[in-house]
Amino acid sequence: MRFKKLTIGTLAAILSTGLLFGCGTANDNQEPDPTEEPSEQQDQNN
């Protein structure tokens, strides 16, 4: 019985940690690469 509770508690902790890191904020607001032209300018140049 104790082993079952320990296993469930461990799995819950692992899943909770995975959710926290998986749903964390990424660096979505990164600056664009200065060596690349924006796509609008590339369309006008072609």
C-alpha positions as CSV (number, residue, x, y, z in Angstrom):
1,M,0.0,0.0,0.0
2,R,2.8,2.4,0.9
3,F,4.7,1.6,-2.3
4,K,1.5,2.5,-4.3
5,K,1.2,5.9,-2.7
6,L,4.9,6.6,-3.2
7,T,4.7,5.7,-6.8
8,I,1.6,7.8,-7.4
9,G,3.2,10.8,-5.6
10,T,6.4,10.5,-7.6
11,L,4.5,10.3,-10.9
12,A,2.4,13.3,-9.9
13,A,5.5,15.3,-9.0
14,I,7.2,14.4,-12.3
15,L,4.1,15.3,-14.4
16,S,3.6,18.6,-12.5
17,T,7.3,19.6,-13.1
18,G,6.9,18.7,-16.8
19,L,3.8,20.9,-17.0
20,L,5.6,23.8,-15.4
21,F,8.6,23.7,-17.7
22,G,6.5,22.8,-20.8
23,C,4.1,25.7,-20.4
24,G,6.7,28.2,-19.3
25,T,7.3,31.3,-21.3
26,A,9.7,31.0,-24.1
27,N,11.7,33.8,-25.7
28,D,9.0,34.5,-28.2
29,N,9.9,38.2,-28.4
30,Q,13.4,37.6,-29.8
31,E,14.8,40.3,-32.1
32,P,14.9,39.3,-35.7
33,D,18.3,38.3,-37.2
34,P,19.9,41.5,-38.6
35,T,21.5,39.5,-41.4
36,E,18.1,38.5,-42.8
37,E,15.8,40.8,-44.8
38,P,12.1,41.0,-43.8
39,S,9.9,38.9,-46.0
40,E,8.1,42.0,-47.3
41,Q,11.3,43.5,-48.6
42,Q,12.3,40.2,-50.2
43,D,9.0,40.1,-52.1
44,Q,9.5,43.6,-53.4
45,N,13.1,42.9,-54.5
46,N,12.1,39.8,-56.5
